Amino acid sequence: MQPSVKIYTLSTCSHCKSTKKLLDECHVQYEFTDVDLLSNEEKKIIIEDVRKLNPQCTFPTLVIGDKVIVGFDETKIRKALGL
């Protein structure tokens, strides 16, 4: 069974786009939030959530099951997904 996958991204980030593309190519279901497209209030709340996972608050920040992966690291992402 595939672990749950949540990604915090920026709509203009090439690494974020690469991460989504990899997940799509692997037929992985995921939820994503384009943080830069949120309203100010929503953005503040989500950025606090991201900081808890990734203190540098960089993107993409992925949560795969109980693992946090920062940045586009195909090897780590595939390993966390069991691919």
N, CA, C and O atoms as a CHARMM CRD file, in Angstrom:
* protein
*
  332
    1    1 MET  N      0.84600  -1.19200   0.00000 PROA 1      0.00000
    2    1 MET  CA     0.00000   0.00000   0.00000 PROA 1      0.00000
    3    1 MET  C      0.88600   1.24800   0.00000 PROA 1      0.00000
    4    1 MET  O      1.86400   1.33500   0.74300 PROA 1      0.00000
    5    2 GLN  N      0.52800   2.18700  -0.83100 PROA 2      0.00000
    6    2 GLN  CA     1.31000   3.42400  -0.95500 PROA 2      0.00000
    7    2 GLN  C      1.10200   4.31600   0.26900 PROA 2      0.00000
    8    2 GLN  O     -0.02800   4.51200   0.71500 PROA 2      0.00000
    9    3 PRO  N      2.20600   4.86000   0.81500 PROA 3      0.00000
   10    3 PRO  CA     2.05300   5.81100   1.92200 PROA 3      0.00000
   11    3 PRO  C      1.38700   7.09800   1.42800 PROA 3      0.00000
   12    3 PRO  O      1.41300   7.40100   0.23500 PROA 3      0.00000
   13    4 SER  N      0.79500   7.84700   2.35500 PROA 4      0.00000
   14    4 SER  CA     0.20200   9.12300   1.95300 PROA 4      0.00000
   15    4 SER  C      1.32200  10.07800   1.54400 PROA 4      0.00000
   16    4 SER  O      2.42100  10.04600   2.09700 PROA 4      0.00000
   17    5 VAL  N      1.01900  10.92500   0.56700 PROA 5      0.00000
   18    5 VAL  CA     2.01800  11.85700   0.04000 PROA 5      0.00000
   19    5 VAL  C      1.40900  13.25400   0.00900 PROA 5      0.00000
   20    5 VAL  O      0.35000  13.47100  -0.57900 PROA 5      0.00000
   21    6 LYS  N      2.09000  14.19200   0.64600 PROA 6      0.00000
   22    6 LYS  CA     1.68300  15.59600   0.65200 PROA 6      0.00000
   23    6 LYS  C      2.90100  16.42100   0.26200 PROA 6      0.00000
   24    6 LYS  O      4.00200  16.18200   0.76000 PROA 6      0.00000
   25    7 ILE  N      2.70900  17.38400  -0.62300 PROA 7      0.00000
   26    7 ILE  CA     3.82300  18.22700  -1.07200 PROA 7      0.00000
   27    7 ILE  C      3.44600  19.69600  -0.88800 PROA 7      0.00000
   28    7 ILE  O      2.34400  20.12600  -1.22800 PROA 7      0.00000
   29    8 TYR  N      4.38300  20.43600  -0.34800 PROA 8      0.00000
   30    8 TYR  CA     4.25500  21.89400  -0.26300 PROA 8      0.00000
   31    8 TYR  C      5.16200  22.45600  -1.34400 PROA 8      0.00000
   32    8 TYR  O      6.36200  22.18200  -1.36700 PROA 8      0.00000
   33    9 THR  N      4.58000  23.24500  -2.23900 PROA 9      0.00000
   34    9 THR  CA     5.30000  23.71600  -3.41900 PROA 9      0.00000
   35    9 THR  C      5.08500  25.21000  -3.65200 PROA 9      0.00000
   36    9 THR  O      4.27900  25.85900  -2.98600 PROA 9      0.00000
   37   10 LEU  N      5.83100  25.72200  -4.61300 PROA 10     0.00000
   38   10 LEU  CA     5.60700  27.06200  -5.16100 PROA 10     0.00000
   39   10 LEU  C      5.24400  26.87300  -6.62400 PROA 10     0.00000
   40   10 LEU  O      5.84400  26.04000  -7.30400 PROA 10     0.00000
   41   11 SER  N      4.29600  27.61200  -7.10900 PROA 11     0.00000
   42   11 SER  CA     3.79600  27.41400  -8.47600 PROA 11     0.00000
   43   11 SER  C      4.86400  27.69200  -9.53900 PROA 11     0.00000
   44   11 SER  O      4.76900  27.17900 -10.65400 PROA 11     0.00000
   45   12 THR  N      5.86400  28.48900  -9.21200 PROA 12     0.00000
   46   12 THR  CA     6.88400  28.88400 -10.19400 PROA 12     0.00000
   47   12 THR  C      8.19700  28.11400 -10.05000 PROA 12     0.00000
   48   12 THR  O      9.14800  28.37800 -10.78700 PROA 12     0.00000
   49   13 CYS  N      8.26100  27.17100  -9.11600 PROA 13     0.00000
   50   13 CYS  CA     9.51400  26.48000  -8.77400 PROA 13     0.00000
   51   13 CYS  C      9.77000  25.28900  -9.70000 PROA 13     0.00000
   52   13 CYS  O      8.94000  24.38500  -9.79200 PROA 13     0.00000
   53   14 SER  N     10.90500  25.28900 -10.37800 PROA 14     0.00000
   54   14 SER  CA    11.21000  24.19500 -11.31800 PROA 14     0.00000
   55   14 SER  C     11.41800  22.87300 -10.58500 PROA 14     0.00000
   56   14 SER  O     11.04500  21.82400 -11.11100 PROA 14     0.00000
   57   15 HSD  N     12.00400  22.89200  -9.38600 PROA 15     0.00000
   58   15 HSD  CA    12.19300  21.65600  -8.62000 PROA 15     0.00000
   59   15 HSD  C     10.84600  21.09000  -8.16700 PROA 15     0.00000
   60   15 HSD  O     10.65800  19.87400  -8.12200 PROA 15     0.00000
   61   16 CYS  N      9.92000  21.97600  -7.83500 PROA 16     0.00000
   62   16 CYS  CA     8.57000  21.54800  -7.44800 PROA 16     0.00000
   63   16 CYS  C      7.87600  20.88500  -8.63600 PROA 16     0.00000
   64   16 CYS  O      7.22900  19.84900  -8.48400 PROA 16     0.00000
   65   17 LYS  N      8.01400  21.48400  -9.81200 PROA 17     0.00000
   66   17 LYS  CA     7.41000  20.91400 -11.02100 PROA 17     0.00000
   67   17 LYS  C      8.02100  19.55300 -11.33800 PROA 17     0.00000
   68   17 LYS  O      7.30800  18.63300 -11.74000 PROA 17     0.00000
   69   18 SER  N      9.33300  19.41800 -11.16000 PROA 18     0.00000
   70   18 SER  CA    10.00700  18.13300 -11.40100 PROA 18     0.00000
   71   18 SER  C      9.50100  17.06600 -10.43600 PROA 18     0.00000
   72   18 SER  O      9.32500  15.90800 -10.81500 PROA 18     0.00000
   73   19 THR  N      9.27200  17.46000  -9.19700 PROA 19     0.00000
   74   19 THR  CA     8.77300  16.51400  -8.18900 PROA 19     0.00000
   75   19 THR  C      7.38000  16.02600  -8.56900 PROA 19     0.00000
   76   19 THR  O      7.11000  14.82500  -8.52800 PROA 19     0.00000
   77   20 LYS  N      6.49500  16.94800  -8.94000 PROA 20     0.00000
   78   20 LYS  CA     5.13600  16.56100  -9.34800 PROA 20     0.00000
   79   20 LYS  C      5.18900  15.65700 -10.57500 PROA 20     0.00000
   80   20 LYS  O      4.44900  14.67700 -10.66100 PROA 20     0.00000
   81   21 LYS  N      6.06200  15.98600 -11.52100 PROA 21     0.00000
   82   21 LYS  CA     6.18800  15.18300 -12.74300 PROA 21     0.00000
   83   21 LYS  C      6.63300  13.76100 -12.41400 PROA 21     0.00000
   84   21 LYS  O      6.09000  12.79900 -12.95800 PROA 21     0.00000
   85   22 LEU  N      7.62100  13.62300 -11.52400 PROA 22     0.00000
   86   22 LEU  CA     8.09100  12.29700 -11.10600 PROA 22     0.00000
   87   22 LEU  C      6.94700  11.50100 -10.48000 PROA 22     0.00000
   88   22 LEU  O      6.73700  10.33700 -10.82100 PROA 22     0.00000
   89   23 LEU  N      6.21500  12.12400  -9.57200 PROA 23     0.00000
   90   23 LEU  CA     5.11300  11.42700  -8.91700 PROA 23     0.00000
   91   23 LEU  C      4.03800  11.02300  -9.92400 PROA 23     0.00000
   92   23 LEU  O      3.48400   9.92700  -9.83900 PROA 23     0.00000
   93   24 ASP  N      3.74800  11.90600 -10.87100 PROA 24     0.00000
   94   24 ASP  CA     2.77200  11.57600 -11.92200 PROA 24     0.00000
   95   24 ASP  C      3.25400  10.39800 -12.76100 PROA 24     0.00000
   96   24 ASP  O      2.48400   9.48600 -13.06100 PROA 24     0.00000
   97   25 GLU  N      4.54000  10.42200 -13.14100 PROA 25     0.00000
   98   25 GLU  CA     5.09700   9.33800 -13.96400 PROA 25     0.00000
   99   25 GLU  C      5.07700   8.00900 -13.22600 PROA 25     0.00000
  100   25 GLU  O      4.96800   6.95600 -13.85400 PROA 25     0.00000
  101   26 CYS  N      5.18100   8.04200 -11.89900 PROA 26     0.00000
  102   26 CYS  CA     5.15800   6.82600 -11.07300 PROA 26     0.00000
  103   26 CYS  C      3.73600   6.45400 -10.64700 PROA 26     0.00000
  104   26 CYS  O      3.53900   5.51100  -9.88100 PROA 26     0.00000
  105   27 HSD  N      2.74500   7.20200 -11.15100 PROA 27     0.00000
  106   27 HSD  CA     1.33300   6.96000 -10.84000 PROA 27     0.00000
  107   27 HSD  C      1.06300   7.00500  -9.33600 PROA 27     0.00000
  108   27 HSD  O      0.32400   6.18000  -8.79900 PROA 27     0.00000
  109   28 VAL  N      1.67300   7.97800  -8.67300 PROA 28     0.00000
  110   28 VAL  CA     1.50400   8.16000  -7.23500 PROA 28     0.00000
  111   28 VAL  C      0.44300   9.23000  -7.00400 PROA 28     0.00000
  112   28 VAL  O      0.50400  10.31300  -7.58600 PROA 28     0.00000
  113   29 GLN  N     -0.52400   8.92000  -6.15500 PROA 29     0.00000
  114   29 GLN  CA    -1.52400   9.92000  -5.78000 PROA 29     0.00000
  115   29 GLN  C     -0.92400  10.80400  -4.69100 PROA 29     0.00000
  116   29 GLN  O     -0.26800  10.31200  -3.77300 PROA 29     0.00000
  117   30 TYR  N     -1.15100  12.10000  -4.79800 PROA 30     0.00000
  118   30 TYR  CA    -0.59700  13.02600  -3.81300 PROA 30     0.00000
  119   30 TYR  C     -1.45700  14.26300  -3.69800 PROA 30     0.00000
  120   30 TYR  O     -2.20600  14.61200  -4.61100 PROA 30     0.00000
  121   31 GLU  N     -1.33800  14.91300  -2.57000 PROA 31     0.00000
  122   31 GLU  CA    -1.96200  16.21200  -2.36600 PROA 31     0.00000
  123   31 GLU  C     -0.85000  17.24900  -2.44700 PROA 31     0.00000
  124   31 GLU  O      0.26800  16.99900  -1.99700 PROA 31     0.00000
  125   32 PHE  N     -1.14700  18.39500  -3.01200 PROA 32     0.00000
  126   32 PHE  CA    -0.13500  19.45300  -3.02200 PROA 32     0.00000
  127   32 PHE  C     -0.76900  20.79200  -2.69200 PROA 32     0.00000
  128   32 PHE  O     -1.95700  21.02000  -2.92100 PROA 32     0.00000
  129   33 THR  N      0.05100  21.65800  -2.15400 PROA 33     0.00000
  130   33 THR  CA    -0.36300  23.02100  -1.86000 PROA 33     0.00000
  131   33 THR  C      0.65800  23.95700  -2.47500 PROA 33     0.00000
  132   33 THR  O      1.83200  23.93600  -2.10500 PROA 33     0.00000
  133   34 ASP  N      0.21200  24.78100  -3.41700 PROA 34     0.00000
  134   34 ASP  CA     1.06900  25.83200  -3.97600 PROA 34     0.00000
  135   34 ASP  C      1.00200  27.00600  -2.99600 PROA 34     0.00000
  136   34 ASP  O      0.07000  27.80900  -3.03800 PROA 34     0.00000
  137   35 VAL  N      1.97800  27.09200  -2.13800 PROA 35     0.00000
  138   35 VAL  CA     1.95500  28.04300  -1.03200 PROA 35     0.00000
  139   35 VAL  C      1.85900  29.48700  -1.51400 PROA 35     0.00000
  140   35 VAL  O      1.19100  30.30800  -0.88600 PROA 35     0.00000
  141   36 ASP  N      2.52500  29.80000  -2.62800 PROA 36     0.00000
  142   36 ASP  CA     2.52200  31.18400  -3.12000 PROA 36     0.00000
  143   36 ASP  C      1.15800  31.62300  -3.66400 PROA 36     0.00000
  144   36 ASP  O      0.94100  32.81700  -3.87000 PROA 36     0.00000
  145   37 LEU  N      0.24600  30.69400  -3.89600 PROA 37     0.00000
  146   37 LEU  CA    -1.06400  31.05400  -4.43400 PROA 37     0.00000
  147   37 LEU  C     -2.13800  31.18200  -3.35200 PROA 37     0.00000
  148   37 LEU  O     -3.29200  31.47500  -3.66300 PROA 37     0.00000
  149   38 LEU  N     -1.77300  30.96700  -2.09200 PROA 38     0.00000
  150   38 LEU  CA    -2.72500  31.06100  -0.99500 PROA 38     0.00000
  151   38 LEU  C     -2.95400  32.51100  -0.58800 PROA 38     0.00000
  152   38 LEU  O     -2.13800  33.39000  -0.86300 PROA 38     0.00000
  153   39 SER  N     -4.08600  32.73700   0.07600 PROA 39     0.00000
  154   39 SER  CA    -4.33100  34.06400   0.64400 PROA 39     0.00000
  155   39 SER  C     -3.35000  34.28500   1.79100 PROA 39     0.00000
  156   39 SER  O     -2.73900  33.33300   2.27600 PROA 39     0.00000
  157   40 ASN  N     -3.19600  35.52500   2.22300 PROA 40     0.00000
  158   40 ASN  CA    -2.22400  35.84000   3.27800 PROA 40     0.00000
  159   40 ASN  C     -2.44300  35.02500   4.54100 PROA 40     0.00000
  160   40 ASN  O     -1.48100  34.51400   5.11400 PROA 40     0.00000
  161   41 GLU  N     -3.68500  34.89000   4.98700 PROA 41     0.00000
  162   41 GLU  CA    -3.97400  34.14200   6.21200 PROA 41     0.00000
  163   41 GLU  C     -3.64100  32.66400   6.05100 PROA 41     0.00000
  164   41 GLU  O     -2.99100  32.06500   6.90800 PROA 41     0.00000
  165   42 GLU  N     -4.09800  32.07900   4.93400 PROA 42     0.00000
  166   42 GLU  CA    -3.80200  30.66200   4.66800 PROA 42     0.00000
  167   42 GLU  C     -2.29400  30.44200   4.57200 PROA 42     0.00000
  168   42 GLU  O     -1.75800  29.46600   5.09700 PROA 42     0.00000
  169   43 LYS  N     -1.62600  31.36700   3.89200 PROA 43     0.00000
  170   43 LYS  CA    -0.17600  31.25900   3.69000 PROA 43     0.00000
  171   43 LYS  C      0.55400  31.23000   5.02800 PROA 43     0.00000
  172   43 LYS  O      1.45800  30.41600   5.21400 PROA 43     0.00000
  173   44 LYS  N      0.18000  32.10100   5.96100 PROA 44     0.00000
  174   44 LYS  CA     0.82300  32.14100   7.28600 PROA 44     0.00000
  175   44 LYS  C      0.68200  30.78400   7.98100 PROA 44     0.00000
  176   44 LYS  O      1.65000  30.26900   8.54000 PROA 44     0.00000
  177   45 ILE  N     -0.51000  30.21200   7.94600 PROA 45     0.00000
  178   45 ILE  CA    -0.76900  28.93600   8.62000 PROA 45     0.00000
  179   45 ILE  C      0.06000  27.82000   7.98600 PROA 45     0.00000
  180   45 ILE  O      0.69500  27.03600   8.69200 PROA 45     0.00000
  181   46 ILE  N      0.05500  27.75100   6.66100 PROA 46     0.00000
  182   46 ILE  CA     0.77500  26.68500   5.95600 PROA 46     0.00000
  183   46 ILE  C      2.27900  26.84000   6.14600 PROA 46     0.00000
  184   46 ILE  O      2.97500  25.84300   6.33600 PROA 46     0.00000
  185   47 ILE  N      2.79600  28.06000   6.10000 PROA 47     0.00000
  186   47 ILE  CA     4.23600  28.26700   6.29100 PROA 47     0.00000
  187   47 ILE  C      4.65500  27.80800   7.68700 PROA 47     0.00000
  188   47 ILE  O      5.74800  27.26500   7.84700 PROA 47     0.00000
  189   48 GLU  N      3.81100  28.01500   8.70000 PROA 48     0.00000
  190   48 GLU  CA     4.11400  27.49200  10.03900 PROA 48     0.00000
  191   48 GLU  C      4.19600  25.96600  10.01000 PROA 48     0.00000
  192   48 GLU  O      5.07700  25.37800  10.63700 PROA 48     0.00000
  193   49 ASP  N      3.27600  25.32500   9.28100 PROA 49     0.00000
  194   49 ASP  CA     3.29800  23.86100   9.14900 PROA 49     0.00000
  195   49 ASP  C      4.58100  23.40600   8.45600 PROA 49     0.00000
  196   49 ASP  O      5.21300  22.43900   8.88100 PROA 49     0.00000
  197   50 VAL  N      4.96200  24.10700   7.38800 PROA 50     0.00000
  198   50 VAL  CA     6.17200  23.74100   6.64300 PROA 50     0.00000
  199   50 VAL  C      7.39900  23.90100   7.53900 PROA 50     0.00000
  200   50 VAL  O      8.28000  23.04100   7.53200 PROA 50     0.00000
  201   51 ARG  N      7.47200  24.98000   8.30500 PROA 51     0.00000
  202   51 ARG  CA     8.62900  25.22100   9.19800 PROA 51     0.00000
  203   51 ARG  C      8.79700  24.09900  10.23000 PROA 51     0.00000
  204   51 ARG  O      9.92200  23.77800  10.61200 PROA 51     0.00000
  205   52 LYS  N      7.69400  23.50500  10.68000 PROA 52     0.00000
  206   52 LYS  CA     7.77400  22.38700  11.62900 PROA 52     0.00000
  207   52 LYS  C      8.43900  21.18000  10.97600 PROA 52     0.00000
  208   52 LYS  O      9.13900  20.41700  11.64100 PROA 52     0.00000
  209   53 LEU  N      8.21900  21.01200   9.67800 PROA 53     0.00000
  210   53 LEU  CA     8.78700  19.88800   8.93100 PROA 53     0.00000
  211   53 LEU  C     10.18800  20.20800   8.42100 PROA 53     0.00000
  212   53 LEU  O     11.06300  19.34300   8.39100 PROA 53     0.00000
  213   54 ASN  N     10.38400  21.45000   8.02600 PROA 54     0.00000
  214   54 ASN  CA    11.59600  21.88900   7.35100 PROA 54     0.00000
  215   54 ASN  C     11.89100  23.32000   7.82700 PROA 54     0.00000
  216   54 ASN  O     11.38000  24.27900   7.24900 PROA 54     0.00000
  217   55 PRO  N     12.70800  23.46600   8.86800 PROA 55     0.00000
  218   55 PRO  CA    12.95100  24.79200   9.46000 PROA 55     0.00000
  219   55 PRO  C     13.43400  25.85400   8.46500 PROA 55     0.00000
  220   55 PRO  O     13.20300  27.04300   8.68300 PROA 55     0.00000
  221   56 GLN  N     14.10500  25.44400   7.37000 PROA 56     0.00000
  222   56 GLN  CA    14.55500  26.41500   6.37800 PROA 56     0.00000
  223   56 GLN  C     13.38800  26.91200   5.51500 PROA 56     0.00000
  224   56 GLN  O     13.50000  27.92500   4.82400 PROA 56     0.00000
  225   57 CYS  N     12.27500  26.18600   5.56700 PROA 57     0.00000
  226   57 CYS  CA    11.06900  26.55200   4.81100 PROA 57     0.00000
  227   57 CYS  C     11.37800  26.71300   3.31900 PROA 57     0.00000
  228   57 CYS  O     11.03400  27.72000   2.70100 PROA 57     0.00000
  229   58 THR  N     12.03600  25.69000   2.76000 PROA 58     0.00000
  230   58 THR  CA    12.35400  25.68300   1.33600 PROA 58     0.00000
  231   58 THR  C     11.40800  24.72200   0.61800 PROA 58     0.00000
  232   58 THR  O     10.73400  23.90200   1.24100 PROA 58     0.00000
  233   59 PHE  N     11.37900  24.84500  -0.69700 PROA 59     0.00000
  234   59 PHE  CA    10.42200  24.06900  -1.49000 PROA 59     0.00000
  235   59 PHE  C     11.11100  23.32300  -2.61500 PROA 59     0.00000
  236   59 PHE  O     12.11200  23.80000  -3.15000 PROA 59     0.00000
  237   60 PRO  N     10.59600  22.16000  -2.98200 PROA 60     0.00000
  238   60 PRO  CA     9.44800  21.48700  -2.39100 PROA 60     0.00000
  239   60 PRO  C      9.80100  20.83900  -1.05600 PROA 60     0.00000
  240   60 PRO  O     10.94500  20.45300  -0.81700 PROA 60     0.00000
  241   61 THR  N      8.79700  20.73100  -0.19700 PROA 61     0.00000
  242   61 THR  CA     8.88700  19.93900   1.02600 PROA 61     0.00000
  243   61 THR  C      7.85200  18.84100   0.88000 PROA 61     0.00000
  244   61 THR  O      6.65700  19.10900   0.75300 PROA 61     0.00000
  245   62 LEU  N      8.32500  17.59200   0.89900 PROA 62     0.00000
  246   62 LEU  CA     7.43700  16.44000   0.73800 PROA 62     0.00000
  247   62 LEU  C      7.29100  15.70400   2.05100 PROA 62     0.00000
  248   62 LEU  O      8.24200  15.59400   2.82500 PROA 62     0.00000
  249   63 VAL  N      6.10500  15.20600   2.29500 PROA 63     0.00000
  250   63 VAL  CA     5.86500  14.31500   3.42200 PROA 63     0.00000
  251   63 VAL  C      5.32800  13.02400   2.81600 PROA 63     0.00000
  252   63 VAL  O      4.22400  12.98600   2.27200 PROA 63     0.00000
  253   64 ILE  N      6.13500  11.96500   2.92300 PROA 64     0.00000
  254   64 ILE  CA     5.75700  10.65600   2.38900 PROA 64     0.00000
  255   64 ILE  C      5.66400   9.72200   3.58100 PROA 64     0.00000
  256   64 ILE  O      6.67900   9.31700   4.14800 PROA 64     0.00000
  257   65 GLY  N      4.42600   9.38100   3.95900 PROA 65     0.00000
  258   65 GLY  CA     4.23400   8.61000   5.17800 PROA 65     0.00000
  259   65 GLY  C      4.74200   9.42400   6.35000 PROA 65     0.00000
  260   65 GLY  O      4.23300  10.51100   6.62200 PROA 65     0.00000
  261   66 ASP  N      5.75800   8.90000   7.05500 PROA 66     0.00000
  262   66 ASP  CA     6.33100   9.64800   8.18300 PROA 66     0.00000
  263   66 ASP  C      7.69700  10.24300   7.84600 PROA 66     0.00000
  264   66 ASP  O      8.40500  10.71800   8.73400 PROA 66     0.00000
  265   67 LYS  N      8.07000  10.21800   6.55200 PROA 67     0.00000
  266   67 LYS  CA     9.37100  10.75900   6.11900 PROA 67     0.00000
  267   67 LYS  C      9.18200  12.14900   5.51100 PROA 67     0.00000
  268   67 LYS  O      8.21600  12.40900   4.79500 PROA 67     0.00000
  269   68 VAL  N     10.13000  13.03000   5.81700 PROA 68     0.00000
  270   68 VAL  CA    10.13600  14.37200   5.22200 PROA 68     0.00000
  271   68 VAL  C     11.32700  14.44800   4.27900 PROA 68     0.00000
  272   68 VAL  O     12.45400  14.13700   4.66300 PROA 68     0.00000
  273   69 ILE  N     11.07100  14.86400   3.04700 PROA 69     0.00000
  274   69 ILE  CA    12.13900  15.03700   2.05300 PROA 69     0.00000
  275   69 ILE  C     12.08100  16.48200   1.58100 PROA 69     0.00000
  276   69 ILE  O     11.03200  16.98500   1.17800 PROA 69     0.00000
  277   70 VAL  N     13.23500  17.13300   1.64100 PROA 70     0.00000
  278   70 VAL  CA    13.32100  18.53200   1.22700 PROA 70     0.00000
  279   70 VAL  C     14.04200  18.58700  -0.10700 PROA 70     0.00000
  280   70 VAL  O     15.12700  18.02700  -0.26500 PROA 70     0.00000
  281   71 GLY  N     13.42700  19.26900  -1.06600 PROA 71     0.00000
  282   71 GLY  CA    14.03100  19.40500  -2.38600 PROA 71     0.00000
  283   71 GLY  C     13.68400  18.22400  -3.28600 PROA 71     0.00000
  284   71 GLY  O     13.07200  17.24700  -2.85500 PROA 71     0.00000
  285   72 PHE  N     14.09100  18.34100  -4.54000 PROA 72     0.00000
  286   72 PHE  CA    13.84900  17.27800  -5.51200 PROA 72     0.00000
  287   72 PHE  C     15.02200  16.31100  -5.45600 PROA 72     0.00000
  288   72 PHE  O     16.08100  16.56700  -6.03000 PROA 72     0.00000
  289   73 ASP  N     14.82300  15.19800  -4.75900 PROA 73     0.00000
  290   73 ASP  CA    15.84700  14.16400  -4.63900 PROA 73     0.00000
  291   73 ASP  C     15.19400  12.85700  -5.07800 PROA 73     0.00000
  292   73 ASP  O     14.59500  12.14500  -4.27300 PROA 73     0.00000
  293   74 GLU  N     15.32000  12.55500  -6.37000 PROA 74     0.00000
  294   74 GLU  CA    14.60900  11.42500  -6.95500 PROA 74     0.00000
  295   74 GLU  C     14.89400  10.11300  -6.21900 PROA 74     0.00000
  296   74 GLU  O     13.98200   9.31600  -6.00200 PROA 74     0.00000
  297   75 THR  N     16.14300   9.88800  -5.83800 PROA 75     0.00000
  298   75 THR  CA    16.51000   8.64900  -5.14800 PROA 75     0.00000
  299   75 THR  C     15.77800   8.52600  -3.81700 PROA 75     0.00000
  300   75 THR  O     15.20200   7.47900  -3.52000 PROA 75     0.00000
  301   76 LYS  N     15.79600   9.58500  -3.01500 PROA 76     0.00000
  302   76 LYS  CA    15.11900   9.55800  -1.71400 PROA 76     0.00000
  303   76 LYS  C     13.60900   9.41100  -1.87700 PROA 76     0.00000
  304   76 LYS  O     12.96200   8.69500  -1.11300 PROA 76     0.00000
  305   77 ILE  N     13.05400  10.09300  -2.87700 PROA 77     0.00000
  306   77 ILE  CA    11.60400  10.03400  -3.10400 PROA 77     0.00000
  307   77 ILE  C     11.20900   8.60300  -3.48800 PROA 77     0.00000
  308   77 ILE  O     10.26600   8.04600  -2.92700 PROA 77     0.00000
  309   78 ARG  N     11.92800   8.01700  -4.43700 PROA 78     0.00000
  310   78 ARG  CA    11.61800   6.63300  -4.85700 PROA 78     0.00000
  311   78 ARG  C     11.75400   5.66700  -3.68600 PROA 78     0.00000
  312   78 ARG  O     10.91900   4.77800  -3.51800 PROA 78     0.00000
  313   79 LYS  N     12.78500   5.83000  -2.88400 PROA 79     0.00000
  314   79 LYS  CA    13.00100   4.94600  -1.73300 PROA 79     0.00000
  315   79 LYS  C     11.84800   5.07300  -0.74200 PROA 79     0.00000
  316   79 LYS  O     11.32700   4.06500  -0.26300 PROA 79     0.00000
  317   80 ALA  N     11.45100   6.30200  -0.43300 PROA 80     0.00000
  318   80 ALA  CA    10.36100   6.53700   0.51900 PROA 80     0.00000
  319   80 ALA  C      9.04200   5.95500   0.01700 PROA 80     0.00000
  320   80 ALA  O      8.19500   5.54600   0.81100 PROA 80     0.00000
  321   81 LEU  N      8.87400   5.92100  -1.29800 PROA 81     0.00000
  322   81 LEU  CA     7.65800   5.36500  -1.90400 PROA 81     0.00000
  323   81 LEU  C      7.73700   3.85700  -2.08300 PROA 81     0.00000
  324   81 LEU  O      6.74000   3.21100  -2.40400 PROA 81     0.00000
  325   82 GLY  N      8.92900   3.29800  -1.87400 PROA 82     0.00000
  326   82 GLY  CA     9.10600   1.87000  -2.07200 PROA 82     0.00000
  327   82 GLY  C      9.15500   1.49600  -3.54000 PROA 82     0.00000
  328   82 GLY  O      8.73500   0.40300  -3.91900 PROA 82     0.00000
  329   83 LEU  N      9.66600   2.39600  -4.37100 PROA 83     0.00000
  330   83 LEU  CA     9.75200   2.13400  -5.82700 PROA 83     0.00000
  331   83 LEU  C     11.15800   1.74500  -6.23500 PROA 83     0.00000
  332   83 LEU  O     11.41200   1.49200  -7.41200 PROA 83     0.00000
